């Protein structure tokens, strides 16, 4: 089963969910603001997605409003703390399929390739 992680009020997450519904891909949705992800999950996503910098939306208002010292986490512990405090910084949606593959973001063509539709 596919799990889509994101924010309920995110337009991109809504588009991704509609796409999955339209193409009959069974999935669950997890709002990671309501259900904070474990440090182990964040580390697994980091590894799968190419590092903390690749995982974080640095063009977001939340990122721009952070204090300068918060924008340069120097360790995994600092990154995990930042993302626990501000889960909305994670690029969305994060898509995890039953085989454990983790991807990020949504596009029609990307999902067609990802799900073979």
C-alpha positions in Angstrom: 0.0 0.0 0.0 1.1 3.5 -0.7 1.3 6.2 2.0 1.3 9.8 1.1 2.7 12.2 3.8 2.0 15.9 3.7 -0.3 18.5 4.9 -4.1 18.4 4.5 -4.3 22.0 3.4 -1.5 21.7 0.8 -2.7 22.1 -2.8 0.1 19.8 -4.1 -0.9 17.1 -1.7 -4.5 17.4 -2.7 -3.6 17.1 -6.4 -1.5 14.0 -5.6 -4.4 12.4 -3.6 -6.8 13.1 -6.4 -4.4 11.6 -9.0 -4.1 8.4 -6.9 -7.9 8.2 -6.5 -8.4 8.8 -10.2 -6.0 6.0 -11.2 -7.2 3.6 -8.5 -4.0 3.5 -6.4 -4.9 2.4 -2.9 -3.3 4.8 -0.5 -3.4 6.3 3.0 -2.8 9.9 3.8 -0.8 11.1 6.8 -0.8 14.8 7.8 2.7 15.1 9.3 1.7 18.2 11.2 -0.9 16.1 13.2 1.2 12.9 13.2 4.8 13.8 13.7 7.2 11.4 12.2 9.8 9.6 14.3 13.5 10.5 14.2 14.1 7.1 12.5 11.6 7.9 9.8 13.1 11.3 9.2 16.6 9.7 8.9 15.2 7.0 6.4 13.6 9.8 4.3 16.8 11.8 4.4 18.8 8.8 3.1 16.3 7.9 0.4 15.9 11.5 -0.8 19.5 12.6 -1.0 20.1 14.4 2.3 18.5 17.0 4.5 18.9 19.9 2.0 17.1 17.9 -0.6 14.3 17.2 1.8 13.6 20.7 3.0 11.7 23.4 1.1 14.0 26.4 1.5 11.7 28.6 -0.6 8.9 28.4 1.9 7.7 31.2 4.1 8.4 29.1 7.2 12.0 28.7 6.2 12.5 32.4 5.3 11.0 33.3 8.7 13.4 31.1 10.7 16.1 32.7 12.8 19.4 32.7 10.8 21.0 30.2 13.3 18.2 27.7 12.7 18.9 27.6 9.0 22.3 26.0 9.4 21.7 22.8 11.4 25.1 21.3 12.1 24.1 17.7 12.9 21.4 15.1 12.3 20.1 15.8 15.8 19.6 19.5 15.0 17.9 18.7 11.7 15.5 16.2 13.4 14.7 18.8 16.1 14.0 21.4 13.4 11.7 19.1 11.4 9.9 17.9 14.5 9.2 21.6 15.4 8.4 22.6 11.8 7.2 19.5 9.8 5.8 21.9 7.2 9.4 22.5 6.1 9.5 19.0 4.5 8.9 19.1 0.7 5.6 17.5 0.0 4.2 15.1 -0.6 6.5 12.4 0.6 5.3 9.1 -1.1 6.2 5.8 0.4 5.2 2.6 -1.5 4.8 -0.9 -0.1 8.3 -1.8 -1.4 9.8 0.9 0.8 10.7 3.3 -2.1 10.5 6.9 -1.0 10.0 9.8 -3.4 9.0 13.5 -3.0 6.8 15.9 -4.8 4.0 15.5 -7.3 3.7 15.8 -11.1 1.3 14.0 -13.4 4.2 12.5 -15.5 6.2 11.6 -12.4 3.3 9.7 -10.8 2.6 8.0 -14.2 6.2 6.7 -14.2 6.1 5.9 -10.4 2.9 3.9 -10.6 3.0 2.6 -14.1 -0.2 4.3 -15.2 
